[in-house]
């Protein structure tokens, strides 16, 4: 049975996590140390057993690599067809994610989780395909080699000398419902390799010379075993927390060392390191920040140095807050499943042991199944006592206030003593003790308690004493002391809680702001404001520029500059990717702490934190929080850069697409026109005598029209180049828009042919200040479109009228209209509508119209008519 009732909050959190996980599919990973250990074979064998039980199982993708035993197992399953993908002129096959989603099988088998997909598919990596399947509630079983785990990438390269490019994030391991280790001794794996059961003969020889060396396989096997063991250890912790089990389960050695400001703490830390190394155990260094201690700044700085030492030696260092030191230590030990505690014991006099409890003795008393190691050390306490006297932080004004409060209460009591029972006056003195204790200082509170008892005994206790009076004074002293101490500790805890809440609020603000801000300078300004508030410091962020030099970013870039020494420290941090400066092991003489900003592709900058209080060392908790902030800032900057890079890539792709479209369209139009011109000219040359005069006129007319088409194309290209390379110079003059429209109709008479053109232009319209040549070009393009995209028997209506300070012109046809989705795309460069069936034209006419009208400070747009056809509008300011 569980030792205690489970924590309701943790139980609720666990239930919520399980409910969320229930909506997702379950992931099972067959983990191996290297290729060839039998992951795929084991996965298929287990799936056959489930298939026999009636489970609906399909193969998403499994590569047999020519192995007959795998091919024979595949015959038992339904196999989803692979997706055919064209890549660099070859037809390749990939896992079809959409087919798997549509199939909705009970279990999908997907081999090689770390596989990189062919460019052009929905996801870059196969693990992303698996994640989408899980999010859709489908169960997936997959295989994975240990060298593909992201967090082990550097270790794998160090062991094998090979940089593994295909990796999966550790988060995929964390969401896995089951991780099953498929293990094979290195000797057996090498034998399989030589027999050709892993790779073909030539590939096997190369693999055995590089990756498949026996030493590599042993190390990889250890990593795979460790990953599996860590997974099991996490499951043990979750079970203990869920069931509220406080008893320690010593499945794995874990060591806790208690750290303080005493000189013996360094000795404890080194002993814990040696023990952890011998046991291959995880270890923690913990300091309890209790309101009872209220350490001086000097003691706190020494404690921080000890925790930093533990961190350098490989421990996880933490500062815990709590009123009861022993209770906090034991709670942490049970939560982390600690098996051994190391604590120091100072040599004290016998009388102190009688009246003051010993921390090691209390830990032993509450340790239960945990082994406790006590190390004695003769600590020179006088050294700290002398220093504490020098660093007395309680101001004399607080003591004076304590005396004043007691004097006022005594005066009030003397005035009202004839009206109130003397025993009730004790409440006034207790009230005074509480008022003094609200300052949060033990000394003034103790003085107030002693004064209250002394003054009350002198002025308000009748003489001679009775047996009850000393008891009343003793109780009064104890009660005032207890209330005073309790008030002091409550005040300190309130202050600590307020500080923690303030930091948490600021952290939320940082996360919220960075998520909504774009631009490196704005991100840096937001981050520096945050760091100023939470760490009481002067932050600077240095980012590498295009010349590979660190430069200050944000609003401080013009106000501050680093000295050569500070610049050198920042450069070292950037080059090495490690923190340095104040409180660190490297370049500790600096007055500021420097942290690297590490993004996905390496270090991108440096964060400099200079405390407002000179040489004030940050605690390990603060440094951890600061590193987390630095990572978040680096991530935000990295995301911003990736977005800019993506935009630039999309812009370059769009430019290439536009260039290719232009070249294809222009080449086609030029080729068509030239073929027509050459054919017509050839007919004239070879059949000059036989050709009738009427045919000659028709051929000449065709030559003219094609020449006009070429001229129009070249004119459009020149105009587009002119508008995009420089600001067009408009030759504006006052003109009648009606006259311009009539001239355009006359110019287009040949294109109009028998088509009816109607005008609806009100008399008395004011003249407009325009470049007549450009406006004529707009009307020619719009009229040409109306003629081309409407039946010959239907009319075209040109209207003009005043509206809101603008002169509006509309050209209305009764043709096929515009596809609604294309309304906002018509005026883009090189865009040709879906309804256009002819291959001629490059899609520049309407784009040039938009540029001309906007150059005149007007607008142009298109609408569909309700009964068919389209209306093109443009407006010109008066």
C-alpha positions in Angstrom: 0.0 0.0 0.0 1.2 3.6 -0.6 2.8 5.2 2.5 0.8 8.4 2.1 -2.0 9.9 0.2 -0.9 11.2 -3.2 -0.5 14.9 -3.7 -3.8 16.1 -5.2 -2.2 18.8 -7.3 0.4 16.5 -8.8 -2.3 13.8 -9.3 -4.5 16.3 -11.1 -1.6 17.4 -13.3 -0.9 13.8 -14.1 -4.5 13.1 -14.9 -4.6 16.1 -17.3 -1.5 14.9 -19.0 -3.0 11.4 -19.4 -6.2 12.8 -20.8 -4.2 14.8 -23.3 -2.1 11.7 -24.2 -5.3 9.7 -24.6 -6.3 11.9 -27.5 -3.1 11.1 -29.3 -1.9 7.8 -30.8 0.6 5.6 -29.0 4.2 5.4 -30.2 6.4 2.4 -29.7 10.1 2.6 -30.6 12.4 -0.3 -31.2 15.8 1.1 -30.2 19.1 -0.4 -31.3 22.8 0.4 -30.8 23.5 0.1 -34.6 22.1 -1.0 -37.9 21.7 -4.8 -38.2 20.8 -5.7 -34.5 17.3 -6.9 -35.6 15.0 -3.9 -34.9 12.9 -4.3 -38.1 12.8 -8.1 -37.7 11.6 -7.9 -34.1 9.1 -5.2 -35.0 7.5 -7.4 -37.7 7.6 -10.5 -35.5 5.7 -8.7 -32.7 3.3 -7.2 -35.2 2.4 -10.7 -36.6 1.4 -11.8 -33.0 -0.9 -8.7 -32.7 -2.2 -9.4 -36.3 -3.2 -12.9 -35.1 -5.1 -11.3 -32.3 -7.3 -9.3 -34.8 -5.5 -5.9 -34.7 -5.7 -4.0 -38.0 -2.1 -3.5 -39.0 -0.6 -2.0 -42.1 2.9 -1.4 -43.3 3.6 2.3 -43.9 7.1 1.9 -45.1 9.6 -0.9 -44.3 12.9 -1.3 -46.2 14.1 -4.9 -46.6 17.5 -4.0 -48.1 17.4 -7.4 -49.9 17.1 -9.4 -46.7 14.9 -12.5 -47.5 13.8 -13.0 -43.9 12.3 -9.4 -43.8 10.6 -9.9 -47.2 9.0 -13.1 -46.0 7.6 -11.4 -42.9 6.2 -8.5 -45.1 4.0 -11.0 -46.9 1.8 -11.2 -43.8 0.7 -7.6 -43.9 -1.2 -5.1 -46.0 1.3 -2.6 -47.5 0.4 0.9 -48.3 1.6 2.0 -51.8 4.5 4.4 -51.7 4.2 7.9 -53.0 6.1 8.5 -56.3 8.2 11.7 -56.2 10.1 13.2 -59.1 13.6 14.4 -58.0 16.4 15.5 -60.2 15.0 13.6 -63.2 14.5 10.4 -61.3 11.3 8.8 -59.9 11.8 8.0 -56.2 9.4 6.4 -53.6 8.5 7.8 -50.2 6.1 7.1 -47.4 2.6 8.3 -48.3 1.4 10.2 -45.3 -2.0 11.1 -46.8 -2.7 7.5 -47.7 -1.9 6.5 -44.1 -4.2 9.1 -42.7 -7.0 8.0 -45.0 -6.5 4.3 -44.2 -7.1 4.9 -40.5 -5.5 1.6 -39.5 -5.2 0.3 -35.9 -1.4 0.3 -36.1 1.0 1.6 -38.7 4.5 0.2 -39.0 7.1 2.8 -40.2 10.8 1.8 -40.4 13.8 4.2 -40.0 12.3 7.0 -37.9 15.3 9.4 -38.6 15.0 9.1 -42.4 15.1 12.4 -44.4 12.3 12.8 -46.9 12.8 13.9 -50.5 12.4 17.7 -50.9 8.9 18.7 -51.9 7.0 16.5 -49.5 4.9 18.0 -46.6 7.6 17.3 -44.0 11.4 17.3 -44.2 11.8 14.4 -41.8 10.0 11.1 -41.3 9.7 11.6 -37.6 7.5 14.6 -38.4 5.2 12.3 -40.5 5.0 10.1 -37.4 4.2 13.0 -35.2 1.3 14.1 -37.4 -0.1 10.5 -37.4 0.1 10.5 -33.5 -1.6 13.9 -33.4 -4.4 12.4 -35.5 -4.9 9.6 -33.0 -3.2 6.8 -34.9 -0.8 4.3 -33.2 2.6 4.0 -34.7 5.5 1.5 -34.3 8.9 2.5 -35.6 12.6 1.8 -35.4 15.6 3.9 -34.3 19.3 3.7 -33.9 20.9 5.4 -30.9 23.2 7.5 -33.0 20.2 9.4 -34.4 19.2 10.9 -31.0 19.8 14.7 -31.1 21.2 15.0 -27.6 23.9 12.4 -28.3 25.0 13.9 -31.5 28.3 15.3 -30.2 29.0 12.2 -28.2 28.5 9.9 -31.2 30.8 12.1 -33.3 33.5 12.0 -30.6 33.2 8.1 -30.3 33.0 7.2 -34.0 34.5 10.3 -35.7 31.4 10.5 -37.9 29.0 13.4 -37.9 25.5 12.0 -38.0 23.3 14.4 -40.1 19.9 12.6 -39.6 18.7 13.2 -36.0 15.4 13.2 -34.2 14.6 15.5 -31.2 14.5 14.0 -27.7 10.9 15.1 -27.4 10.0 12.1 -29.6 11.5 9.8 -27.0 9.6 11.6 -24.3 6.2 11.1 -25.9 6.9 7.4 -26.7 4.5 5.1 -24.9 7.1 2.2 -25.0 10.8 2.0 -25.8 12.0 -1.5 -26.4 15.7 -2.2 -26.6 16.8 -4.7 -29.3 20.2 -5.8 -28.1 22.9 -7.8 -29.9 26.5 -8.3 -28.7 29.1 -6.6 -30.9 30.7 -10.0 -31.8 27.4 -11.3 -33.2 26.7 -8.1 -35.0 30.1 -8.2 -36.7 29.4 -11.8 -37.7 26.1 -10.8 -39.3 27.9 -7.9 -41.1 30.5 -10.3 -42.5 27.8 -12.7 -43.7 26.1 -9.9 -45.6 23.0 -9.8 -43.5 23.4 -6.0 -42.8 24.9 -4.5 -46.0 26.1 -5.8 -49.3 29.7 -7.2 -49.4 31.4 -4.0 -50.6 29.4 -1.8 -48.2 30.1 -4.2 -45.3 33.8 -3.9 -45.8 33.7 -0.1 -45.8 31.4 -0.1 -42.7 33.7 -2.4 -40.8 36.6 -0.1 -41.4 34.8 2.9 -40.1 31.6 2.8 -38.1 31.4 -0.9 -37.3 34.6 -1.1 -35.3 34.2 -3.3 -32.2 35.1 -0.4 -29.8 32.5 1.8 -31.5 29.8 -0.9 -31.1 30.6 -1.4 -27.4 30.3 2.3 -26.7 27.0 2.6 -28.8 25.6 -0.4 -26.9 26.3 1.3 -23.6 24.6 4.5 -24.8 21.5 2.5 -25.9 21.4 0.7 -22.6 21.7 4.0 -20.7 18.9 5.6 -22.7 16.6 2.6 -22.0 17.6 2.7 -18.3 16.9 6.4 -18.0 13.5 5.8 -19.6 12.7 3.1 -17.0 14.0 5.4 -14.2 11.6 8.1 -15.3 8.7 5.6 -15.3 9.7 4.6 -11.7 9.6 8.3 -10.5 6.2 8.9 -12.2 4.8 5.8 -10.5 6.1 6.8 -7.1 4.7 10.3 -7.5 1.3 9.1 -8.8 0.9 6.6 -5.9 2.2 9.1 -3.3 4.9 6.6 -2.3 7.5 8.3 0.0 9.6 5.2 0.6 12.9 5.3 -1.4 13.2 2.7 -4.1 17.0 2.2 -4.5 16.8 1.2 -8.2 19.7 3.6 -9.0 22.2 5.3 -6.7 21.5 9.1 -6.3 23.6 11.3 -3.9 22.6 14.5 -2.2 25.1 16.8 -0.6 24.0 19.6 1.7 25.9 22.8 1.0 26.2 26.0 3.1 28.6 28.8 3.7 31.0 26.9 6.0 34.5 26.1 4.7 33.8 22.4 5.2 31.2 22.5 2.4 34.0 22.4 -0.3 35.3 19.2 1.4 31.8 17.7 1.3 31.3 18.5 -2.4 34.6 16.8 -3.3 33.8 13.8 -1.3 30.3 13.6 -3.0 32.0 13.8 -6.4 34.4 11.0 -5.6 31.5 8.8 -4.3 29.3 9.6 -7.4 32.2 8.8 -9.7 32.8 5.4 -8.0 29.1 4.5 -8.1 28.5 6.0 -11.5 25.6 7.9 -9.8 23.7 11.1 -10.4 24.3 13.7 -7.6 22.8 16.9 -6.4 24.2 19.8 -4.3 21.4 21.6 -2.4 21.3 24.7 -0.2 18.2 25.6 1.8 17.4 29.4 1.9 15.4 29.6 5.1 14.1 32.8 6.8 15.6 31.4 10.0 19.1 31.9 8.7 18.9 35.4 7.1 22.6 35.1 6.0 24.8 38.1 5.4 25.8 39.0 1.8 29.2 37.6 2.5 27.9 34.2 3.6 25.6 34.1 0.7 28.4 34.8 -1.7 30.5 32.0 -0.2 27.5 29.6 -0.5 27.1 30.5 -4.2 30.8 29.8 -4.7 30.4 26.4 -3.2 27.4 25.6 -5.4 29.3 26.8 -8.4 32.1 24.4 -7.4 29.6 21.5 -7.3 28.2 22.5 -10.7 31.7 22.5 -12.2 32.3 19.0 -10.8 29.1 17.7 -12.5 26.4 18.1 -9.9 23.0 19.6 -10.3 23.0 22.6 -7.9 19.8 24.0 -6.5 18.7 26.6 -3.9 15.4 25.6 -2.2 13.3 27.9 -0.1 11.5 26.8 3.1 11.0 27.5 6.8 12.0 24.0 8.0 15.5 23.1 6.7 15.2 19.4 7.5 11.8 19.0 6.1 12.8 20.7 2.8 15.9 18.4 2.5 13.9 15.2 3.1 11.1 16.3 0.7 13.6 16.9 -2.0 15.3 13.5 -1.3 12.0 11.6 -1.5 11.0 13.5 -4.7 14.3 12.6 -6.5 14.5 9.1 -5.0 17.8 10.0 -3.3 19.6 6.9 -1.8 22.5 8.7 0.0 22.8 12.0 1.8 26.1 13.7 2.7 26.0 16.3 5.4 28.7 18.1 7.4 28.7 18.3 11.2 30.6 21.1 13.0 32.3 20.4 16.3 30.3 22.2 19.0 30.5 22.6 22.8 28.4 20.3 24.9 26.1 23.1 26.1 25.2 24.1 22.6 24.3 20.5 21.8 22.0 20.5 24.8 20.1 23.7 23.8 20.3 23.8 20.0 19.4 21.0 17.6 22.0 19.6 15.2 21.1 19.5 11.5 22.9 16.1 10.9 21.2 14.5 13.9 17.7 15.8 12.6 18.4 14.4 9.1 19.4 11.0 10.5 16.2 11.0 12.7 14.0 11.6 9.6 16.1 9.7 7.0 14.2 6.4 7.1 15.6 4.2 4.3 18.1 6.8 3.1 21.8 6.3 4.1 23.3 9.4 5.7 27.0 10.1 5.7 28.2 12.6 8.3 31.6 14.3 7.9 33.0 16.3 10.8 35.1 19.4 10.3 36.5 21.9 12.8 35.1 25.1 11.4 36.5 28.4 12.5 33.2 30.1 13.4 34.9 33.1 15.0 36.0 34.3 11.6 32.4 34.5 10.4 31.2 36.1 13.7 33.7 38.9 13.3 32.8 39.5 9.7 29.1 39.3 10.6 29.5 42.1 13.1 31.2 44.3 10.5 28.4 43.5 8.0 25.5 44.2 10.5 22.6 45.1 8.3 20.0 46.2 10.9 20.1 50.0 11.1 20.2 51.7 14.5 17.0 53.6 13.6 15.0 50.3 13.9 16.2 49.8 17.5 15.4 53.4 18.3 11.9 52.9 16.8 11.5 49.8 19.0 12.3 51.8 22.1 10.0 54.6 21.0 7.1 52.3 20.4 7.4 50.7 23.8 7.7 54.2 25.4 4.5 55.3 23.6 2.6 52.2 24.7 3.8 52.7 28.3 2.6 56.3 28.2 -0.8 55.2 26.9 -1.0 52.4 29.5 -0.2 54.9 32.4 -3.1 57.1 31.2 -5.7 54.3 30.9 -4.5 52.1 33.8 -7.3 53.4 36.1 -9.9 52.4 33.5 -8.5 49.0 32.3 -7.5 45.9 34.2 -3.7 45.7 34.3 -3.8 42.2 32.9 -5.4 43.6 29.7 -2.5 46.0 29.3 -0.4 43.1 28.2 -2.3 43.1 24.9 -1.1 46.6 24.2 2.5 45.5 24.7 2.0 42.5 22.5 0.6 44.8 19.8 3.8 46.9 20.1 5.9 43.8 19.6 4.0 42.9 16.4 4.4 46.5 15.1 8.2 46.3 15.6 8.5 42.8 14.2 6.8 44.0 10.9 10.2 45.5 10.0 11.4 41.9 9.5 14.4 42.1 11.9 15.1 39.7 14.8 17.2 42.1 16.9 14.6 45.0 17.3 11.8 42.4 17.8 13.7 40.7 20.6 14.5 44.1 22.2 10.8 45.1 22.0 9.8 41.8 23.8 12.3 42.4 26.6 11.4 46.0 27.0 7.6 45.1 27.1 8.1 42.6 29.9 10.5 44.8 31.9 8.4 48.0 31.7 5.2 46.1 32.5 6.9 44.5 35.5 8.2 47.8 36.8 5.0 49.9 36.4 2.0 47.6 36.4 2.8 44.7 38.7 1.8 45.2 42.3 4.3 44.7 45.1 5.1 42.5 46.9 5.2 39.8 44.2 2.8 36.9 44.4 3.6 33.4 42.9 1.4 34.2 39.9 3.2 37.3 38.8 6.5 35.8 37.7 4.5 33.2 35.8 2.5 36.0 34.0 5.7 37.8 33.1 7.4 34.6 31.8 4.4 33.8 29.7 4.2 37.4 28.4 7.9 37.2 27.4 7.5 33.8 25.7 4.3 35.0 23.9 5.8 38.3 22.8 8.9 36.5 21.6 6.9 33.9 19.7 4.6 36.4 18.1 7.6 38.6 17.2 9.5 35.7 15.6 6.5 34.4 13.8 5.8 37.9 12.4 9.4 38.3 11.3 9.5 35.0 9.5 6.1 35.7 7.9 7.3 39.0 6.7 10.5 37.5 5.1 8.4 34.7 3.5 6.0 37.3 2.1 9.0 39.3 0.7 10.5 36.1 -0.9 7.1 35.2 -2.4 6.6 38.7 -3.7 10.0 38.5 -5.4 9.3 35.1 -6.9 6.0 36.2 -8.2 7.5 39.3 -9.7 10.2 37.3 -11.4 7.6 34.8 -12.7 5.5 37.7 -14.0 8.4 39.2 -15.8 9.4 35.9 -17.3 5.9 35.5 -18.7 6.1 39.1 -20.1 9.4 38.2 -21.8 7.9 35.1 -23.4 4.8 36.9 -24.5 6.7 39.9 -25.9 9.3 37.9 -27.8 6.6 35.8 -29.4 4.9 38.9 -30.8 7.9 41.0 -31.8 9.8 40.8 -35.1 13.1 42.5 -35.9 16.4 41.9 -34.1 16.7 45.3 -32.6 13.2 45.2 -31.2 13.8 41.7 -29.8 17.0 42.9 -28.2 15.4 45.9 -26.6 12.5 43.9 -25.2 15.0 41.3 -23.8 17.3 43.9 -22.2 14.3 45.6 -20.5 13.3 42.2 -19.1 16.7 41.4 -17.8 17.1 44.8 -16.2 13.9 44.2 -14.2 14.5 40.7 -13.1 18.2 40.7 -12.4 18.8 44.3 -11.3 21.6 44.6 -13.8 22.8 46.5 -16.9 22.4 44.0 -19.7 24.0 44.3 -23.2 23.4 42.0 -26.1 26.1 41.6 -28.8 25.3 40.0 -32.1 27.7 39.0 -34.8 27.4 41.2 -37.9 28.1 40.3 -41.5 31.9 40.9 -40.9 31.9 38.3 -38.2 32.4 40.9 -35.4 30.4 41.3 -32.2 28.5 44.6 -32.1 26.1 45.9 -29.5 22.5 45.8 -30.6 19.4 47.7 -29.5 18.9 51.1 -27.9 22.2 50.8 -26.0 24.3 50.5 -29.1 25.0 54.2 -29.3 25.2 54.9 -25.6 27.6 52.2 -24.5 30.8 50.8 -25.7 33.0 47.9 -24.4 36.6 48.3 -23.4 39.2 46.2 -25.2 39.3 43.9 -22.3 35.5 43.5 -22.2 35.4 43.0 -26.0 38.1 40.3 -25.6 36.0 38.5 -22.9 32.9 38.6 -25.1 34.9 37.3 -28.1 36.2 34.4 -26.1 32.7 33.5 -24.9 31.5 33.6 -28.5 34.3 31.5 -29.9 34.2 28.9 -27.1 30.4 28.8 -26.5 31.0 28.9 -22.7 30.1 31.5 -20.0 32.9 33.6 -18.5 33.4 36.6 -16.3 32.0 37.4 -12.9 31.2 34.3 -10.9 32.6 31.9 -13.6 35.8 30.0 -13.6 37.2 31.8 -16.7 38.2 35.5 -16.7 36.5 35.9 -13.3 38.2 39.2 -12.7 35.7 40.9 -15.0 32.9 42.9 -13.3 30.2 41.4 -15.6 29.0 37.9 -16.5 29.1 36.9 -20.2 26.9 34.1 -21.6 26.8 32.7 -25.2 23.6 33.0 -27.2 23.4 29.6 -28.8 20.9 29.0 -31.6 20.2 26.1 -33.9 23.3 26.7 -36.1 25.7 27.7 -33.3 26.6 30.7 -31.3 25.1 33.9 -32.7 26.0 36.4 -30.0 26.8 37.1 -26.4 24.7 38.4 -23.4 26.6 40.6 -21.0 25.1 41.1 -17.5 26.7 43.7 -15.2 25.0 43.8 -11.7 24.1 47.2 -10.4 25.8 46.4 -7.1 29.5 46.1 -8.0 31.0 42.6 -7.9 27.6 41.1 -6.8 27.7 37.4 -7.7 24.5 35.8 -9.1 23.3 32.6 -7.4 23.3 29.3 -9.4 19.5 29.5 -9.6 19.8 33.0 -11.1 22.5 31.8 -13.5 20.3 28.9 -14.6 17.4 31.3 -15.1 19.7 33.7 -17.0 20.9 30.8 -19.2 17.3 29.9 -19.9 16.6 33.5 -20.8 19.6 33.6 -23.0 18.5 30.5 -24.9 15.0 31.9 -25.3 16.5 35.2 -26.6 18.7 33.3 -29.0 15.8 31.2 -30.2 13.7 34.3 -30.8 16.5 35.9 -32.8 17.1 32.7 -34.7 13.4 32.4 -35.6 13.4 36.0 -36.8 16.4 35.3 -38.9 14.9 32.2 -40.3 11.8 34.0 -41.2 13.8 36.7 -43.0 15.8 34.0 -44.7 12.6 32.3 -45.8 11.2 35.6 -47.1 14.3 36.2 -49.0 14.2 32.7 -50.4 10.6 33.1 -51.4 11.4 36.5 -53.0 14.3 35.0 -54.9 12.1 32.1 -56.0 9.4 34.5 -57.1 11.9 36.5 -59.0 13.2 33.3 -60.7 9.6 32.3 -61.5 8.8 35.8 -62.9 12.0 35.8 -65.0 11.3 32.3 -66.3 7.6 33.2 -67.0 8.7 36.4 -68.8 11.3 34.6 -70.9 8.9 31.8 -71.8 6.1 34.2 -72.7 8.3 36.7 -74.6 10.0 33.9 -76.4 6.7 32.4 -77.4 5.2 35.7 -78.5 8.2 36.7 -80.4 8.5 33.3 -82.1 4.8 33.3 -83.1 4.9 36.8 -84.5 8.2 36.2 -86.4 6.8 33.0 -87.9 3.7 34.9 -89.1 5.8 37.7 -90.4 8.2 35.4 -92.2 5.4 33.3 -93.6 3.5 36.3 -94.9 6.6 37.9 -96.3 7.5 34.6 -98.0 4.1 34.4 -99.6 4.5 37.9 -101.0 8.0 37.2 -102.3 7.3 33.9 -104.0 3.7 34.6 -105.2 4.0 38.2 -106.1 2.6 37.8 -109.6 0.0 35.3 -108.7 -1.3 37.1 -105.7 -4.3 39.3 -106.2 -4.3 42.9 -105.0 -7.0 42.1 -102.4 -4.9 39.3 -100.9 -1.8 41.5 -100.9 -3.8 44.0 -98.9 -4.8 41.3 -96.4 -1.3 40.0 -96.1 0.0 43.5 -95.6 -2.7 44.1 -93.0 -1.6 40.9 -91.1 2.0 42.0 -91.2 1.0 45.3 -89.8 -1.0 43.7 -87.0 1.8 41.4 -86.0 4.3 44.2 -86.1 1.9 46.2 -83.9 1.7 43.2 -81.5 5.5 43.1 -81.3 5.6 46.8 -80.7 3.0 46.6 -78.0 5.0 43.8 -76.3 8.3 45.7 -76.4 6.5 48.8 -75.2 5.1 46.9 -72.2 8.5 45.5 -71.3 10.2 49.0 -71.6 7.4 50.5 -69.4 7.7 47.8 -66.8 11.5 48.3 -66.6 11.0 52.0 -66.4 8.5 51.9 -63.6 10.6 49.4 -61.5 14.0 51.0 -61.9 13.2 54.6 -61.4 10.4 57.0 -60.4 8.4 57.8 -63.6 8.4 61.4 -64.7 4.8 62.4 -65.4 4.2 65.0 -68.1 0.9 66.3 -66.6 -1.4 68.7 -68.4 -5.1 69.5 -68.1 -7.1 67.4 -70.5 -10.7 66.4 -71.1 -11.2 62.7 -70.3 -13.9 62.5 -72.9 -11.5 63.6 -75.6 -8.9 61.0 -74.5 -11.6 58.2 -74.6 -12.7 59.2 -78.1 -9.1 59.2 -79.4 -8.5 55.7 -77.8 -11.6 54.4 -79.6 -10.4 55.8 -82.9 -6.9 54.2 -82.4 -8.5 50.8 -81.6 -11.0 50.9 -84.6 -9.3 47.9 -86.3 -9.5 45.8 -83.1 -13.1 46.9 -82.5 -14.2 45.9 -85.9 -18.0 45.4 -85.9 -18.2 45.4 -82.0 -20.5 48.1 -80.6 -18.9 50.6 -78.2 -21.3 52.7 -76.1 -20.3 55.8 -74.1 -22.0 57.1 -71.0 -20.1 60.3 -70.2 -21.9 63.1 -68.4 -21.6 66.6 -69.8 -19.8 69.2 -67.8 -17.2 66.9 -66.3 -14.1 68.8 -65.2 -10.7 68.3 -66.9 -8.1 66.1 -65.2 -4.4 66.9 -64.6 -2.8 63.8 -66.1 -0.1 62.5 -68.4 -2.2 62.0 -71.5 0.1 59.4 -73.1 0.0 57.1 -70.0 -3.8 57.4 -69.4 -4.3 56.6 -73.1 -2.2 53.5 -72.5 -4.4 52.4 -69.6 -7.6 52.9 -71.7 -6.1 51.0 -74.6 -5.2 48.0 -72.4 -8.6 47.9 -70.7 -10.5 48.3 -73.9 -8.4 45.6 -75.6 -9.2 43.2 -72.7 -12.9 44.0 -73.0 -12.9 43.3 -76.7 -10.9 40.0 -76.4 -12.9 38.5 -73.5 -16.4 39.2 -74.7 -18.4 37.9 -77.6 -18.3 40.0 -80.8 -22.1 40.6 -80.8 -22.1 42.1 -77.2 -21.4 45.8 -76.7 -18.8 47.4 -74.5 -19.9 50.3 -72.2 -17.4 53.1 -71.3 -18.7 55.4 -68.5 -17.3 58.3 -66.6 -18.7 60.2 -63.6 -17.7 62.1 -60.4 -17.6 60.4 -57.0 -16.1 61.7 -53.8 -13.5 64.1 -55.3 -12.4 61.6 -57.9 -13.3 61.2 -61.6 -14.2 57.5 -62.1 -13.9 55.6 -65.4 -15.4 52.2 -65.9 -15.2 49.8 -68.9 -17.9 47.2 -68.8 -18.2 44.0 -71.0 -20.6 41.1 -71.2 -18.1 38.4 -71.4 -17.0 35.4 -69.2 -16.2 37.6 -66.2 -13.4 37.0 -63.7 -12.9 34.0 -61.4 -13.7 35.4 -57.9 -10.4 34.0 -56.5 -8.5 36.0 -59.1 -10.0 39.4 -58.5 -7.0 40.4 -56.2 -4.4 38.8 -58.5 -5.3 40.4 -61.9 -3.0 43.4 -61.5 0.1 41.3 -60.5 3.0 41.0 -62.8 2.9 38.0 -65.2 -0.4 36.8 -63.9 -2.8 35.4 -66.5 -6.2 34.2 -65.5 -7.5 30.7 -65.5 -10.1 31.6 -68.1 -7.5 32.7 -70.7 -7.1 30.0 -73.3 -4.7 31.7 -75.7 -1.0 31.1 -75.1 -0.1 34.7 -76.2 0.5 37.5 -73.8 2.8 37.8 -70.8 0.4 39.2 -68.2 1.9 42.7 -68.1 -0.9 44.9 -69.4 -3.0 45.2 -66.2 0.1 45.4 -64.0 1.3 48.4 -66.0 -2.1 50.0 -65.8 -2.0 49.7 -62.0 1.5 51.3 -61.9 0.3 54.2 -64.1 -2.9 54.9 -62.1 -1.0 54.7 -58.8 1.6 57.1 -60.1 -1.4 59.5 -60.6 -2.5 58.9 -57.0 -5.5 57.0 -58.1 -6.8 53.4 -57.7 -7.7 50.6 -60.1 -9.8 47.5 -59.5 -12.2 45.0 -61.0 -15.6 43.6 -60.2 -17.9 41.0 -61.6 -21.4 41.9 -62.9 -24.4 40.1 -61.5 -25.6 39.0 -64.9 -22.2 38.1 -66.4 -19.3 40.1 -67.6 -16.7 42.2 -65.8 -16.3 45.9 -65.0 -12.8 47.5 -64.7 -12.7 50.8 -62.8 -10.0 53.4 -62.2 -10.2 56.7 -60.4 -8.2 59.9 -60.9 -8.0 62.7 -58.4 -9.3 66.2 -59.4 
